[in-house]
Every structure is written in structure tokens, then in C-alpha cells.
Amino acid sequence: MEALILQMMEAFKDLSYFGIMLALTFEFVPAELVLPLAGYWVYEGEMNLFGAIFAGSIGGVLGPLTLYALGRYGGRVAILKFGKYFFIKDEHMDKSDQFFEKYGGSVAFLGRFVPGVRTAISIPCGIAKMNVWKFIFYTYLAMLPVTAIYVYLGYSLGPQWEKAGELFGQYANYLLIPIALFIIWLIVKRRKVKAQ
């Protein structure tokens, strides 16, 4: 499967930044493969670092947006019928539903940092008819740091870009939890200012 995705990525490379966005629109294409490879293309001088991060972040929103639309317009019946094509299992749905019930709309952000929830969390957001712009905003906020780290790791590792996933796994909590907490603090502060 990975070899097939890498072949696809060579075709997407010809589309430059749009190719990165397009690849990430398909939920079955793992970001941990696409983004470090994009970083390697930056290393090779084929792309700009910030351009690759921006394209990856946009693509990281487009993929979840398809699942959001599936939840919003198809409901749970459509998920049970078509979820397997997006590699969504029943246990993913159950975890995502519980997470959504507990945290409400902010799950579009928080859920991206929780293994077993991050892919399927878009679906309950759609079923609950969460405001689509709010969903996009929170998803982008979550995807930006993840994308930046993966692309930068691919760029730093150069020809050894395939080790990025392993490195990310080792240091993800140290990197992402402080970023997530800082963004949550900003959101809470903004809400308090609006409430005054």
C-alpha cells in the first residue's frame, strides 16, 4: 500500500503545492507519509518550506471536510454504509461520539491530537451540524503545527525523510501538547473578551 501511495505522490509532485493539497484530501493517504516527503522536496529545492506547510495545512482541512460533509448530509446511516471506504471503523465512531458529547464543538481542534479519534472526529461534527466555518477554523488551527513539524522533519532529514514518522512519534507529546494548550488558552481568552 505504501509503495502505491509513493507512486501516486510522484504524480502529485508534478502538480507542486496543489499536489500536496490534493493528496491530503484523500483520507486514506497518510499525512505522516505525504508531509515528510514534501519536506524532502523542499530539501531538494523543488518547493519552498512555507509554501509546503501552507499547502499541507490546507490539504489537512480538505480531507476532514469530506468526512464532515458525509456526516452532515448523510448522517449515521451513510457512515455505517460508506465509512469502510474511508477506513472508519465502528470503534472509531464510538470513541468520536463520546469525545464530541464530552467536549462539544471544540473537538474539531482537540480531537486531532487524540489517537483513535483524530480521523473520525469530523463525522460527529457534521452530524451535529456544527458551523462549517468554525469547523474549518479549528481544524486548520490543529493541522498547522502538525503539518509544520512533519514538513520540517522531512526537510531536516533530507534523504532519510522516511524516519520522520518515527521521530515525530517520539517527540509529538512534547511538541504538540504545549502548542495545543497555548491555542486553547487563546480561544478561552478571546471568548472571555467577547463575553464582556
C-alpha positions in Angstrom: 0.0 0.0 0.0 2.8 2.4 0.9 4.6 1.7 -2.4 1.4 2.5 -4.3 0.9 5.8 -2.3 4.6 6.8 -3.1 3.9 6.2 -6.8 0.9 8.4 -6.5 3.0 11.0 -4.8 5.4 11.2 -7.7 2.4 12.1 -9.9 1.2 14.6 -7.4 4.7 16.1 -7.3 4.2 17.4 -10.8 1.3 19.4 -9.5 3.6 21.1 -7.0 1.7 22.6 -4.0 -1.7 21.7 -5.4 -0.5 18.1 -5.5 0.2 18.1 -1.7 -3.3 19.5 -1.1 -4.9 17.0 -3.4 -3.0 14.0 -1.8 -4.2 15.0 1.7 -7.8 15.4 0.5 -7.9 11.6 0.4 -8.2 10.4 4.0 -6.6 7.0 3.1 -3.4 8.8 2.2 -1.4 9.1 5.5 -0.2 12.6 6.2 2.8 11.1 8.0 4.0 9.9 4.6 3.0 12.9 2.4 4.2 15.7 4.6 7.8 14.5 5.3 8.1 13.7 1.6 7.0 17.3 0.8 9.8 18.3 3.3 12.2 16.3 1.3 11.1 18.1 -1.9 11.9 21.3 -0.1 15.3 19.9 0.8 15.9 19.2 -2.9 14.9 22.8 -3.8 11.7 21.8 -5.6 9.5 23.7 -3.2 9.5 26.5 -0.6 9.3 25.4 3.1 6.4 27.8 3.9 4.6 27.0 0.7 4.7 23.3 1.5 3.5 23.9 5.1 0.6 26.1 3.9 -0.4 23.6 1.2 -0.2 20.7 3.7 -2.3 22.6 6.2 -5.0 23.4 3.6 -5.0 19.7 2.4 -5.2 18.7 6.1 -8.5 20.6 6.3 -9.9 19.4 3.0 -9.7 15.7 4.0 -11.6 16.1 7.2 -14.1 18.4 5.4 -15.2 15.5 3.2 -15.9 13.4 6.3 -17.7 16.4 7.9 -19.9 16.6 4.8 -20.6 12.9 4.9 -21.8 13.2 8.5 -23.8 16.4 7.9 -25.6 15.3 4.7 -25.6 11.6 5.1 -26.0 11.1 8.8 -25.0 8.0 10.7 -26.7 5.7 8.2 -24.3 6.9 5.5 -21.4 6.5 7.8 -22.3 2.9 8.6 -22.7 2.2 4.8 -19.7 4.1 3.4 -17.3 4.5 6.4 -15.3 1.5 5.4 -14.2 3.3 2.2 -12.6 6.0 4.4 -11.1 3.4 6.8 -13.6 4.4 9.5 -14.4 1.6 11.9 -17.3 1.3 14.4 -14.9 1.7 17.3 -13.6 5.0 15.8 -17.2 6.3 15.6 -18.0 5.3 19.1 -14.9 7.0 20.5 -15.5 10.1 18.4 -19.2 10.3 19.5 -18.1 10.0 23.2 -15.4 12.7 22.7 -17.9 15.0 21.0 -20.5 14.6 23.7 -17.9 15.4 26.3 -16.2 18.4 24.7 -18.7 19.9 22.2 -17.6 22.0 19.2 -14.0 22.3 20.4 -13.5 18.7 19.4 -12.7 19.8 15.8 -9.5 21.1 17.4 -8.9 18.8 20.4 -9.8 15.6 18.6 -6.9 16.0 16.1 -4.4 15.2 19.0 -6.1 12.1 20.2 -5.1 8.7 18.6 -8.2 6.6 17.5 -10.3 9.8 17.4 -8.4 12.2 15.1 -9.7 10.7 11.8 -13.3 10.1 12.7 -13.9 13.2 14.8 -15.1 15.2 11.7 -18.1 12.9 11.4 -19.9 13.8 14.7 -19.1 17.4 13.9 -21.0 17.1 10.7 -23.9 15.1 12.2 -24.3 17.8 14.9 -24.3 20.4 12.1 -21.5 22.3 13.6 -21.0 25.7 11.9 -18.8 24.8 8.9 -16.6 27.9 9.2 -15.9 27.2 12.8 -15.1 23.6 11.9 -12.6 24.7 9.2 -11.0 27.3 11.6 -10.5 24.8 14.4 -9.3 22.0 12.1 -6.8 24.4 10.5 -5.5 25.5 13.9 -4.9 21.9 14.8 -3.4 20.9 11.4 -0.9 23.8 11.1 1.5 22.8 13.9 1.3 19.1 13.0 2.0 19.9 9.3 4.8 22.3 10.1 6.6 19.7 12.3 6.3 16.9 9.7 7.4 19.0 6.8 10.3 20.5 8.8 11.4 17.0 9.8 11.3 15.8 6.2 13.4 18.9 5.2 15.9 18.4 8.0 16.3 14.6 7.4 16.8 15.1 3.7 17.3 11.7 2.0 16.3 10.0 5.3 12.9 11.7 5.3 11.1 8.3 5.9 12.4 8.4 9.5 10.2 11.5 10.2 7.2 9.5 11.4 9.3 7.6 14.0 10.9 10.9 15.2 7.5 12.6 15.3 6.1 9.7 17.4 8.9 10.1 19.9 8.5 13.8 20.5 4.9 14.5 19.5 3.6 15.0 23.0 6.4 17.3 24.0 5.8 19.4 20.9 2.1 19.3 20.4 0.7 19.4 23.9 2.2 22.8 24.7 1.0 24.2 21.3 -2.5 22.8 21.9 -2.6 24.2 25.4 -1.5 27.6 24.2 -4.1 27.7 21.4 -6.8 26.6 23.9 -5.7 29.4 26.2 -6.0 31.9 23.3 -9.5 30.7 22.4 -10.7 30.9 26.0 -9.3 34.3 26.4 -11.0 35.5 23.2 -14.3 34.2 24.4 -14.0 36.0 27.7 -13.2 39.2 25.9 -16.3 38.8 23.7 -18.5 38.0 26.7 -17.5 41.3 28.5 
